[in-house]
């Protein structure tokens, strides 16, 4: 099998690929190539590969998947990042790649679509406004300024604390949301449109999110529901695992109008919505295929 290791060398805290990985794959008879995910786009070169290994964090997985929408080349996730939410969703362990290839269990995976003005985006985790988007933007700025935590665990704890503090302080914003034509208006502290159930520092905002069901899960937390969100995040900080604070709803077509604009996120990237912005979200069903975990 011809396998491309598509690697983000800067991902996570441990650095590098597991030392025995390439050797074990070659010993199993695979032909291995390597590329830098940041400096070497796939362009039209993906089809000759039988499998592409996205080696990095959630951003690296998303970058790989966006280039492979509709190509039918499967993606294996090798989690080397901090949160690794997509890897958790796919039951993809760091040290079991050779066994997962042997099992060859394919997982169809939807992609979220987003249009804002004349801009189009794919997303595989989620899109949102409010507390999480503001936190993610601030933490990205810290990372670019060189702020580094000593370990993956320390970074996750810092990020969760930052999200809990932002949820407490978040200025409410007006928005109108249309979910498959149903209008919902209000003052919110958080809106998240999810393709998977985890965001940021392994926070589950919705239960039983299925990234292959042809729909998105939307979580709307109004200003008067803020205490429930804060209690939930504080419980996670204390090591407890309560149920998500608010019910989600499924939708295939979503439109969000935010009169004041503001910070939004598309997966791990931040965008600044202009006042009176409207974003339109949908689903590309079975957009890519991932290598799943090892079946029981």
Backbone bond lengths (Angstrom), bond angles and torsions (degrees), N, CA, C in turn:
res aa  C-N    CA-C-N  psi(-1)  N-CA   C-N-CA  omega(-1)  CA-C   N-CA-C  phi
1 X - - - 1.462 - - 1.531 109.37 -
2 X 1.322 116.83 135.38 1.457 120.91 179.06 1.528 108.42 -91.11
3 X 1.330 115.98 117.99 1.460 121.74 -173.43 1.524 109.29 -121.64
4 X 1.335 115.48 132.78 1.460 121.32 173.04 1.523 108.58 -102.69
5 X 1.322 117.59 125.26 1.458 122.86 169.59 1.527 106.70 -90.23
6 X 1.321 116.21 109.24 1.465 122.61 -177.02 1.519 106.54 -103.25
7 X 1.324 117.16 100.74 1.468 122.69 -158.19 1.528 111.95 -115.56
8 X 1.321 115.77 133.14 1.457 122.62 169.04 1.523 107.55 -98.28
9 X 1.321 115.60 104.10 1.470 119.79 -175.19 1.520 113.04 -67.87
10 X 1.340 117.12 -19.69 1.458 120.09 -178.10 1.512 114.41 -93.86
11 X 1.316 118.16 5.44 1.467 120.57 -174.77 1.516 111.78 -75.58
12 X 1.333 115.38 141.40 1.457 121.62 168.78 1.514 114.29 69.76
13 X 1.331 114.42 -165.56 1.464 122.09 -174.90 1.522 113.26 -107.90
14 X 1.323 117.16 -20.11 1.461 119.03 -174.06 1.518 112.28 -88.25
15 X 1.322 117.41 -29.56 1.458 121.29 175.88 1.515 112.86 73.75
16 X 1.309 115.62 140.17 1.454 120.46 173.48 1.516 114.39 75.24
17 X 1.316 114.33 167.86 1.451 121.81 175.91 1.522 109.48 -81.76
18 X 1.342 117.96 153.46 1.469 119.31 173.32 1.529 109.17 -53.08
19 X 1.314 118.87 130.25 1.472 121.98 -170.12 1.521 114.79 -53.97
20 X 1.316 117.84 -36.40 1.465 119.68 -174.53 1.527 112.97 -91.18
21 X 1.339 117.25 0.23 1.466 119.31 -170.49 1.528 112.29 -62.93
22 X 1.329 116.83 -54.24 1.462 119.77 -176.08 1.521 110.34 -61.15
23 X 1.319 115.77 -41.67 1.465 119.32 179.34 1.514 112.39 -61.85
24 X 1.323 116.83 -42.34 1.467 119.42 -178.16 1.528 110.96 -68.34
25 X 1.345 116.91 -36.03 1.457 119.38 178.32 1.530 110.97 -68.45
26 X 1.318 117.03 -41.53 1.475 119.85 178.41 1.523 111.31 -68.16
27 X 1.317 116.21 -36.67 1.465 119.69 177.33 1.520 110.96 -62.88
28 X 1.351 115.97 -30.99 1.468 120.79 178.34 1.526 111.79 -79.02
29 X 1.352 117.57 -0.66 1.455 121.10 174.87 1.513 115.39 97.71
30 X 1.335 118.16 9.50 1.457 120.42 -177.55 1.524 111.53 -88.85
31 X 1.328 115.28 147.86 1.462 123.03 175.25 1.528 107.51 -93.42
32 X 1.340 116.81 117.27 1.464 121.44 -169.80 1.524 110.41 -110.50
33 X 1.339 115.55 132.25 1.455 121.83 169.00 1.534 108.07 -122.08
34 X 1.334 116.49 162.61 1.467 121.41 -177.57 1.522 108.73 -133.64
35 X 1.346 116.10 141.22 1.465 121.49 172.38 1.516 109.52 -141.73
36 X 1.339 114.43 153.89 1.457 121.58 174.18 1.522 108.45 -83.25
37 X 1.331 116.88 120.62 1.459 121.12 -174.98 1.528 112.34 -63.86
38 X 1.326 117.59 -28.67 1.464 120.19 -175.88 1.523 112.51 -85.39
39 X 1.316 117.63 -28.16 1.453 119.14 -174.09 1.505 115.61 -110.19
40 X 1.326 118.52 0.39 1.456 120.47 -171.68 1.526 110.08 -140.18
41 X 1.337 118.74 83.65 1.467 119.86 -179.29 1.519 111.37 -63.59
42 X 1.316 114.88 153.89 1.461 119.90 -177.58 1.522 112.12 -72.68
43 X 1.329 116.60 -35.80 1.465 121.16 -177.50 1.525 109.72 50.28
44 X 1.332 117.23 -127.75 1.469 119.81 -178.53 1.497 113.37 -96.32
45 X 1.350 117.18 14.54 1.459 119.34 -172.68 1.519 113.53 -93.48
46 X 1.343 118.22 0.91 1.458 119.47 -177.22 1.524 114.29 -69.96
47 X 1.341 120.41 -39.09 1.466 119.33 -172.98 1.528 116.85 -53.99
48 X 1.370 121.06 -33.43 1.470 117.58 -179.91 1.517 114.59 -65.56
49 X 1.327 118.36 -15.76 1.460 120.46 -178.40 1.527 110.35 -87.09
50 X 1.330 114.59 146.41 1.460 120.31 174.99 1.521 111.48 -87.16
51 X 1.339 116.14 -22.36 1.464 121.55 -178.34 1.520 108.08 -157.27
52 X 1.327 116.48 139.80 1.459 121.49 173.73 1.516 107.86 -118.06
53 X 1.318 116.23 125.39 1.459 122.52 -179.61 1.516 108.49 -96.95
54 X 1.320 116.90 113.64 1.456 122.17 175.86 1.522 107.66 -85.47
55 X 1.326 116.19 102.10 1.465 122.14 -174.55 1.520 108.68 -102.51
56 X 1.333 115.85 103.02 1.456 120.71 -177.82 1.511 110.07 164.91
57 X 1.318 116.63 -155.17 1.454 121.54 179.18 1.516 111.57 -95.08
58 X 1.335 115.65 -165.74 1.459 120.39 -177.64 1.525 112.19 -60.49
59 X 1.325 117.30 -37.31 1.452 119.60 178.43 1.516 112.33 -62.72
60 X 1.317 116.39 -38.83 1.464 120.92 179.07 1.521 111.11 -68.13
61 X 1.326 116.42 -39.56 1.467 119.87 177.96 1.523 109.74 -63.86
62 X 1.329 116.62 -45.14 1.451 119.81 179.06 1.517 112.31 -63.18
63 X 1.325 117.16 -41.25 1.465 120.72 179.20 1.529 110.38 -61.56
64 X 1.322 116.50 -41.48 1.466 120.74 177.66 1.521 110.84 -64.92
65 X 1.324 116.13 -48.21 1.466 120.51 -175.51 1.527 111.79 -63.63
66 X 1.337 117.33 -38.12 1.471 119.65 -179.99 1.527 111.39 -61.52
67 X 1.328 116.60 -32.60 1.460 120.32 179.63 1.529 112.58 -78.22
68 X 1.336 117.16 -14.15 1.459 120.53 -173.63 1.517 113.67 -113.41
69 X 1.343 117.42 7.71 1.465 119.37 178.09 1.527 109.13 -57.53
70 X 1.320 115.24 124.42 1.462 120.86 177.77 1.510 116.00 80.54
71 X 1.356 118.67 1.48 1.467 120.33 -175.76 1.528 113.27 -87.02
72 X 1.335 117.23 -19.44 1.471 123.81 -178.46 1.531 113.26 70.44
73 X 1.329 118.21 7.58 1.466 120.60 173.59 1.523 107.67 -86.90
74 X 1.334 118.88 120.59 1.470 120.08 -176.84 1.520 112.15 -72.06
75 X 1.340 114.03 156.09 1.462 122.65 -178.42 1.523 108.44 -117.47
76 X 1.311 116.47 132.00 1.465 121.61 170.19 1.523 108.00 -106.79
77 X 1.313 116.95 133.19 1.459 121.18 179.55 1.521 109.33 -93.92
78 X 1.336 115.85 125.89 1.461 121.52 171.59 1.523 106.45 -111.45
79 X 1.347 118.72 100.66 1.464 120.95 -169.81 1.525 112.67 -73.89
80 X 1.344 115.39 113.51 1.457 121.28 178.32 1.524 111.55 -124.59
81 X 1.329 117.42 6.09 1.454 120.93 -176.36 1.512 113.03 -93.26
82 X 1.328 115.61 -156.88 1.462 121.55 -176.99 1.519 111.35 -95.22
83 X 1.320 117.63 -60.77 1.464 120.00 -177.52 1.528 112.07 -80.73
84 X 1.335 116.92 -44.76 1.472 122.06 179.52 1.531 111.99 53.40
85 X 1.326 116.29 45.41 1.462 120.36 -178.03 1.525 112.34 -67.05
86 X 1.321 117.24 -38.51 1.464 119.55 178.26 1.517 110.83 -67.16
87 X 1.327 117.50 -38.72 1.462 120.25 177.43 1.518 111.00 -63.43
88 X 1.331 117.24 -40.94 1.468 120.26 177.65 1.520 110.91 -62.49
89 X 1.328 116.60 -40.94 1.460 120.82 178.96 1.518 111.20 -61.73
90 X 1.329 115.86 -34.71 1.469 121.60 -176.73 1.521 113.23 -94.33
91 X 1.341 117.06 2.47 1.465 120.84 -177.79 1.523 110.68 55.27
92 X 1.330 115.01 46.20 1.458 121.52 -176.08 1.523 110.02 -104.78
93 X 1.313 116.94 104.29 1.456 121.50 179.16 1.511 111.72 -85.73
94 X 1.326 114.90 154.52 1.461 120.40 -175.95 1.526 112.63 -66.72
95 X 1.338 117.67 -34.55 1.457 120.36 -169.97 1.527 113.54 -106.80
96 X 1.330 117.77 14.55 1.465 118.68 -176.31 1.522 112.40 -120.17
97 X 1.341 117.99 22.44 1.461 120.10 -173.92 1.531 111.76 -61.39
98 X 1.316 118.25 -45.22 1.460 120.52 -179.36 1.524 111.04 -60.32
99 X 1.316 117.11 -41.50 1.466 120.66 178.17 1.520 111.52 -67.27
100 X 1.334 117.42 -37.62 1.468 119.66 177.97 1.526 111.15 -66.21
101 X 1.326 116.77 -36.96 1.465 119.68 176.47 1.528 110.13 -64.67
102 X 1.329 117.08 -42.07 1.466 120.08 177.91 1.528 111.30 -61.37
103 X 1.345 116.92 -39.13 1.471 120.52 -178.87 1.525 111.68 -72.89
104 X 1.338 117.24 -33.99 1.469 125.31 174.61 1.530 111.56 49.58
105 X 1.322 114.29 59.42 1.464 121.33 176.78 1.525 108.39 -100.43
106 X 1.328 116.19 115.91 1.462 120.68 -176.30 1.531 111.07 -91.59
107 X 1.334 116.17 137.71 1.458 122.80 178.31 1.529 108.48 -118.18
108 X 1.340 118.16 111.82 1.470 118.89 174.71 1.521 109.59 -68.45
109 X 1.322 116.95 141.44 1.466 121.12 -171.62 1.512 108.82 -138.18
110 X 1.337 115.11 127.39 1.462 120.31 177.25 1.528 110.57 -77.09
111 X 1.308 115.31 160.79 1.464 122.14 169.49 1.520 108.14 -120.82
112 X 1.323 115.96 135.76 1.450 119.10 170.69 1.522 109.86 -76.41
113 X 1.315 116.35 146.80 1.461 121.31 175.70 1.527 108.43 -117.13
114 X 1.302 116.25 143.32 1.462 121.22 -178.99 1.515 109.04 -138.45
115 X 1.328 115.60 131.54 1.457 120.82 172.68 1.521 108.40 -121.52
116 X 1.314 115.20 128.98 1.464 122.18 176.13 1.529 106.57 -133.53
117 X 1.319 116.03 109.64 1.456 119.32 -174.30 1.516 109.79 62.17
118 X 1.345 116.72 -122.71 1.457 120.50 178.02 1.528 111.96 -101.61
119 X 1.332 116.78 15.61 1.471 121.08 -178.52 1.521 110.29 -105.12
120 X 1.328 115.52 138.68 1.460 121.82 178.60 1.525 109.10 -122.34
121 X 1.329 115.52 140.65 1.460 121.81 -179.27 1.537 109.32 -134.28
122 X 1.341 115.42 148.58 1.458 121.96 163.22 1.521 107.63 -99.80
123 X 1.333 117.45 145.96 1.474 118.87 168.88 1.522 109.23 -141.06
124 X 1.334 114.44 150.04 1.467 121.47 -177.30 1.522 111.91 -118.30
125 X 1.326 117.23 -18.13 1.469 121.63 175.49 1.527 110.00 -101.85
126 X 1.332 117.37 -66.94 1.448 118.37 -178.50 1.516 113.23 -179.42
127 X 1.313 114.06 173.39 1.461 124.28 175.23 1.525 107.08 -128.48
128 X 1.323 116.86 143.74 1.456 117.05 179.28 1.510 114.47 -161.78
129 X 1.343 113.17 165.14 1.459 124.36 176.15 1.524 108.13 -128.09
130 X 1.318 116.02 151.15 1.456 118.64 173.19 1.516 113.51 100.71
131 X 1.326 115.94 -141.82 1.461 121.82 -166.44 1.518 113.39 -57.59
132 X 1.335 117.59 -46.60 1.468 117.75 -177.72 1.522 111.12 -70.64
133 X 1.326 117.80 -41.13 1.461 120.36 179.72 1.528 111.20 -60.95
134 X 1.325 116.70 -42.68 1.470 120.48 179.08 1.528 110.95 -64.44
135 X 1.335 116.05 -41.37 1.466 119.98 179.54 1.521 110.69 -64.42
136 X 1.328 116.68 -45.93 1.460 120.65 -178.43 1.522 111.29 -61.21
137 X 1.336 116.96 -40.36 1.463 120.27 179.32 1.524 110.99 -63.29
138 X 1.328 115.89 -44.03 1.466 119.66 -178.84 1.533 111.37 -66.32
139 X 1.331 117.28 -40.58 1.457 120.38 -179.34 1.528 111.76 -69.78
140 X 1.329 116.53 -33.41 1.462 119.73 175.41 1.523 110.54 -64.08
141 X 1.337 116.63 -41.52 1.464 120.37 177.81 1.524 110.89 -62.91
142 X 1.344 117.29 -39.81 1.463 120.49 176.91 1.519 111.40 -61.85
143 X 1.342 116.23 -43.42 1.464 119.85 -179.54 1.525 110.91 -63.14
144 X 1.319 116.10 -40.68 1.468 119.12 179.43 1.521 112.05 -67.49
145 X 1.338 115.69 -26.19 1.463 119.93 177.70 1.524 112.21 -82.42
146 X 1.325 116.43 -2.63 1.458 120.28 175.41 1.508 115.39 99.60
147 X 1.349 118.05 7.90 1.467 119.96 177.96 1.528 109.46 -70.80
148 X 1.322 116.29 121.61 1.469 121.34 -175.76 1.524 109.29 -130.09
149 X 1.320 116.40 131.85 1.455 120.94 173.60 1.525 109.56 -89.79
150 X 1.340 117.95 154.17 1.466 119.78 -173.85 1.519 115.20 -71.60
151 X 1.329 117.80 -17.68 1.466 119.87 -176.29 1.518 110.12 -153.31
152 X 1.329 115.61 165.78 1.463 121.16 175.64 1.524 110.25 -59.61
153 X 1.329 116.96 -43.22 1.456 121.36 -178.07 1.523 111.33 -63.49
154 X 1.331 116.43 -40.33 1.464 120.25 179.23 1.522 111.10 -66.91
155 X 1.329 116.80 -38.17 1.463 119.41 179.42 1.526 111.14 -67.80
156 X 1.317 117.54 -41.94 1.460 120.25 177.73 1.527 110.84 -62.09
157 X 1.341 116.81 -41.83 1.469 120.51 179.25 1.522 110.88 -64.82
158 X 1.319 116.91 -42.27 1.471 120.00 177.75 1.529 111.03 -61.65
159 X 1.327 116.35 -44.60 1.462 120.53 -177.33 1.528 111.47 -66.45
160 X 1.324 116.85 -38.40 1.461 120.12 178.49 1.530 110.71 -67.01
161 X 1.317 117.05 -40.58 1.470 120.55 176.94 1.524 110.69 -63.27
162 X 1.332 116.43 -40.44 1.462 119.98 179.07 1.525 111.03 -64.76
163 X 1.336 117.15 -39.57 1.465 120.40 178.93 1.516 111.02 -66.95
164 X 1.337 117.55 -41.12 1.467 120.78 178.89 1.527 110.65 -63.06
165 X 1.332 116.91 -41.50 1.466 120.17 178.73 1.525 110.97 -65.85
166 X 1.334 117.19 -40.80 1.459 120.23 179.97 1.528 111.16 -66.67
167 X 1.334 116.80 -37.59 1.470 119.56 177.58 1.523 110.91 -61.09
168 X 1.326 116.89 -35.72 1.458 121.18 179.12 1.528 111.23 -69.78
169 X 1.339 116.42 -36.29 1.457 121.18 -172.20 1.524 113.86 -99.43
170 X 1.320 118.26 -10.66 1.456 121.97 -171.50 1.523 112.56 -55.50
171 X 1.329 116.03 125.43 1.464 120.13 174.74 1.525 108.65 -69.78
172 X 1.321 118.39 128.80 1.466 119.36 179.07 1.526 110.88 -66.03
173 X 1.315 115.46 150.16 1.459 120.49 -179.06 1.527 109.46 -132.48
174 X 1.319 114.55 147.45 1.465 120.74 177.50 1.530 109.19 -80.82
175 X 1.317 115.74 140.80 1.467 120.55 175.27 1.519 109.05 -156.00
176 X 1.308 114.19 151.71 1.465 121.45 171.71 1.509 107.65 -119.98
177 X 1.322 115.67 126.69 1.464 121.95 -175.55 1.523 108.14 -119.31
178 X 1.331 115.72 132.31 1.466 121.61 173.80 1.526 107.72 -112.54
179 X 1.324 116.27 116.50 1.461 122.55 178.18 1.522 108.33 -108.96
180 X 1.332 116.16 105.37 1.471 120.80 -175.73 1.532 110.75 49.65
181 X 1.318 114.87 41.55 1.458 121.08 175.90 1.510 115.47 91.70
182 X 1.336 118.75 -14.07 1.462 121.10 179.36 1.530 109.70 -84.11
183 X 1.322 117.21 126.59 1.463 121.42 -176.77 1.523 111.19 -88.99
184 X 1.347 115.13 134.12 1.466 122.29 175.13 1.520 106.68 -133.28
185 X 1.321 117.02 119.28 1.465 121.38 179.58 1.516 109.58 -120.15
186 X 1.334 115.82 152.90 1.453 118.42 177.11 1.507 112.48 169.57
187 X 1.349 113.58 -173.10 1.463 122.58 174.45 1.521 106.80 -106.05
188 X 1.312 115.15 118.28 1.460 121.01 -171.76 1.528 110.95 -116.57
189 X 1.331 115.31 156.94 1.465 120.61 169.02 1.523 110.78 -109.61
190 X 1.320 116.33 -14.77 1.469 119.63 -179.73 1.528 108.96 -159.01
191 X 1.321 115.08 133.02 1.458 122.78 168.48 1.517 106.53 -129.19
192 X 1.313 117.12 125.96 1.460 121.39 176.61 1.527 109.61 -131.36
193 X 1.317 115.70 128.65 1.463 122.93 174.15 1.524 106.21 -107.51
194 X 1.326 116.47 114.34 1.463 121.92 -165.71 1.524 112.54 -111.51
195 X 1.335 114.68 136.29 1.465 121.02 168.24 1.520 110.24 -99.73
196 X 1.336 117.40 -25.12 1.468 123.58 171.51 1.523 108.12 -127.94
197 X 1.333 116.41 166.97 1.459 119.61 -171.85 1.508 115.52 -83.53
198 X 1.339 118.48 -11.51 1.463 121.76 -175.34 1.522 110.58 -109.15
199 X 1.338 115.94 142.56 1.455 120.60 171.83 1.521 108.85 -131.67
200 X 1.328 115.38 155.21 1.461 121.40 172.02 1.511 113.69 49.59
201 X 1.334 117.12 -128.64 1.469 121.48 -175.52 1.535 112.04 -79.00
202 X 1.348 115.75 58.32 1.471 122.96 176.52 1.521 112.71 60.72
203 X 1.330 117.19 37.86 1.464 121.87 179.71 1.526 109.32 -92.35
204 X 1.325 116.72 122.56 1.462 122.07 177.42 1.524 108.55 -91.16
205 X 1.325 116.45 104.73 1.464 120.08 179.29 1.519 112.11 -88.87
206 X 1.321 117.41 -16.31 1.466 121.01 -179.64 1.520 108.44 -144.78
207 X 1.327 115.50 147.04 1.464 120.93 -179.71 1.524 109.96 -94.49
208 X 1.331 114.81 147.46 1.469 121.95 171.34 1.523 113.53 59.29
209 X 1.322 117.34 36.83 1.461 119.96 175.11 1.529 108.57 -73.33
210 X 1.322 117.02 129.97 1.460 122.71 -176.15 1.530 108.58 -115.53
211 X 1.353 118.27 110.51 1.462 119.79 -177.38 1.518 114.03 -76.86
212 X 1.325 117.75 9.08 1.462 119.69 178.11 1.526 111.98 -124.80
213 X 1.342 117.65 18.13 1.464 119.96 -175.13 1.527 113.74 -95.68
214 X 1.333 117.51 3.23 1.456 119.69 179.32 1.506 114.37 73.84
215 X 1.332 117.32 17.66 1.466 121.55 -179.56 1.525 109.07 -142.86
216 X 1.333 115.92 165.82 1.450 123.12 175.23 1.523 108.71 -112.84
217 X 1.322 116.13 151.62 1.468 121.83 175.19 1.517 107.60 -102.86
218 X 1.321 116.61 129.52 1.461 119.78 179.60 1.522 109.54 -115.48
219 X 1.339 114.95 131.70 1.460 123.10 177.78 1.525 107.53 -112.31
220 X 1.317 116.64 124.24 1.460 123.32 179.60 1.524 108.25 -119.72
221 X 1.314 117.06 116.39 1.460 121.00 178.87 1.522 108.64 -116.28
222 X 1.331 114.50 111.27 1.462 121.35 -178.13 1.529 110.23 -77.76
223 X 1.318 113.88 167.00 1.466 119.14 -179.58 1.529 111.50 -58.69
224 X 1.357 117.38 -37.87 1.463 118.44 -179.07 1.526 112.92 -75.70
225 X 1.344 117.62 -6.44 1.461 121.70 174.85 1.530 112.20 -99.34
226 X 1.329 115.91 2.00 1.469 120.62 -179.02 1.534 112.38 -52.77
227 X 1.353 119.73 -45.28 1.470 118.26 -178.68 1.530 113.21 -57.38
228 X 1.335 117.29 -35.28 1.464 119.61 178.39 1.518 110.92 -65.21
229 X 1.334 116.82 -41.50 1.460 120.81 178.55 1.521 110.95 -64.55
230 X 1.325 116.75 -44.63 1.468 120.18 -178.75 1.529 110.58 -63.99
231 X 1.336 117.30 -43.12 1.464 119.94 178.12 1.533 111.00 -61.15
232 X 1.311 115.74 -40.38 1.468 120.16 -179.75 1.529 110.43 -62.83
233 X 1.333 117.33 -47.73 1.464 120.51 -178.77 1.524 111.19 -66.97
234 X 1.325 117.54 -37.56 1.471 119.99 176.52 1.519 110.89 -64.02
235 X 1.319 117.62 -37.69 1.467 120.54 177.59 1.524 110.74 -64.81
236 X 1.329 117.01 -39.48 1.463 120.02 176.88 1.529 110.69 -63.73
237 X 1.329 116.78 -40.06 1.466 120.28 177.07 1.521 111.42 -59.82
238 X 1.325 116.59 -34.33 1.464 121.48 -179.26 1.527 112.69 -84.22
239 X 1.329 116.53 3.72 1.457 120.10 176.14 1.507 115.20 90.00
240 X 1.327 117.38 7.94 1.460 120.08 178.26 1.523 109.62 -90.45
241 X 1.320 116.93 162.48 1.456 121.67 -178.95 1.504 112.28 -126.85
242 X 1.337 118.76 65.47 1.463 120.39 -179.14 1.519 111.58 -71.24
243 X 1.316 116.14 168.95 1.462 120.85 175.64 1.523 109.28 -68.84
244 X 1.340 117.78 153.23 1.467 120.14 176.51 1.521 111.25 -53.90
245 X 1.343 116.93 150.14 1.465 120.10 -170.19 1.521 115.15 -74.89
246 X 1.320 118.13 -23.04 1.464 120.26 -175.78 1.525 109.50 -139.70
247 X 1.308 115.54 149.22 1.456 120.15 178.35 1.526 109.90 -71.14
248 X 1.327 115.29 147.95 1.459 120.43 173.76 1.520 108.91 -102.73
249 X 1.328 115.08 167.82 1.460 119.30 175.84 1.521 108.72 -133.02
250 X 1.336 115.98 146.87 1.449 121.64 179.50 1.523 110.10 -86.49
251 X 1.333 114.88 143.41 1.467 119.76 175.09 1.520 108.42 -155.58
252 X 1.314 115.59 149.91 1.465 121.40 176.60 1.521 112.22 -101.95
253 X 1.300 116.46 -26.69 1.462 121.09 177.48 1.527 108.40 -130.57
254 X 1.319 116.17 124.53 1.462 121.96 -175.70 1.523 108.32 -131.66
255 X 1.310 115.40 136.72 1.462 120.89 174.43 1.516 108.24 -130.37
256 X 1.313 115.87 130.85 1.466 121.17 -178.00 1.520 108.45 -125.16
257 X 1.320 116.39 126.28 1.459 122.10 174.27 1.522 108.24 -113.77
258 X 1.325 115.31 125.39 1.466 121.97 -179.38 1.528 108.01 -118.78
259 X 1.329 118.38 100.48 1.473 120.56 -174.96 1.525 113.67 -56.23
260 X 1.335 117.61 -35.83 1.463 119.25 -177.10 1.527 112.63 -90.83
261 X 1.356 118.23 -1.57 1.454 119.74 -175.88 1.519 110.49 67.24
262 X 1.321 116.89 -144.96 1.454 120.65 176.21 1.514 113.06 117.98
263 X 1.318 114.70 -178.66 1.464 122.17 -175.91 1.527 110.21 -74.19
264 X 1.322 115.79 134.19 1.459 122.24 174.72 1.524 107.97 -132.74
265 X 1.322 116.12 163.31 1.462 119.24 173.87 1.520 108.71 -126.52
266 X 1.338 115.36 146.79 1.461 123.68 171.15 1.519 105.07 -123.27
267 X 1.350 116.44 106.00 1.465 120.86 -165.16 1.529 107.65 52.30
268 X 1.323 118.82 -125.38 1.454 119.76 -177.11 1.512 115.02 -92.68
269 X 1.329 117.80 2.48 1.466 121.11 -178.16 1.522 110.05 -96.18
270 X 1.329 116.13 141.51 1.461 121.98 178.29 1.517 110.17 -98.64
271 X 1.344 115.52 140.59 1.457 121.28 171.77 1.525 107.41 -131.79
272 X 1.320 117.11 152.60 1.455 122.24 -179.77 1.520 108.46 -108.16
273 X 1.325 116.48 108.42 1.455 120.83 -179.40 1.530 109.97 -75.36
274 X 1.309 116.29 135.48 1.457 121.14 176.14 1.531 109.80 -76.97
275 X 1.334 118.71 157.63 1.471 120.35 177.64 1.530 111.57 -54.23
276 X 1.323 114.44 146.11 1.466 123.57 -178.27 1.523 112.92 64.95
277 X 1.335 116.47 22.78 1.465 119.81 179.35 1.522 110.97 -70.26
278 X 1.320 114.89 143.93 1.460 122.01 170.19 1.519 108.15 -125.04
279 X 1.326 115.88 129.30 1.462 120.78 175.14 1.523 107.84 -113.85
280 X 1.316 115.46 142.49 1.457 122.03 179.99 1.521 108.18 -118.35
281 X 1.336 115.88 127.24 1.456 121.12 -175.35 1.520 110.38 -121.70
282 X 1.313 114.98 145.40 1.457 121.21 177.25 1.510 110.25 -150.70
283 X 1.327 116.28 -164.35 1.463 121.56 -174.73 1.521 109.94 -134.67
284 X 1.324 115.77 133.68 1.463 122.01 166.44 1.526 106.24 -99.65
285 X 1.320 115.78 103.69 1.462 120.55 -174.52 1.527 109.96 -69.51
286 X 1.346 115.57 137.07 1.467 122.36 176.41 1.533 110.53 53.65
287 X 1.336 115.53 49.34 1.463 120.77 -175.24 1.520 112.72 -72.47
288 X 1.330 116.70 -37.92 1.465 122.08 178.82 1.526 108.26 -139.55
289 X 1.328 114.85 169.36 1.460 119.97 174.19 1.526 109.17 -124.15
290 X 1.337 115.05 133.78 1.453 121.74 177.18 1.523 109.65 -109.57
291 X 1.312 114.46 153.49 1.456 120.74 169.49 1.519 107.86 -77.32
292 X 1.326 116.74 125.40 1.457 120.76 -176.44 1.516 112.31 -86.91
293 X 1.335 114.24 -170.20 1.458 120.36 178.38 1.512 111.32 -76.22
294 X 1.319 115.35 -170.61 1.461 120.99 -177.66 1.526 107.74 -91.43
295 X 1.340 118.50 115.99 1.454 120.14 -177.69 1.525 111.94 -59.40
296 X 1.342 116.27 148.08 1.472 120.76 178.02 1.532 109.69 -68.04
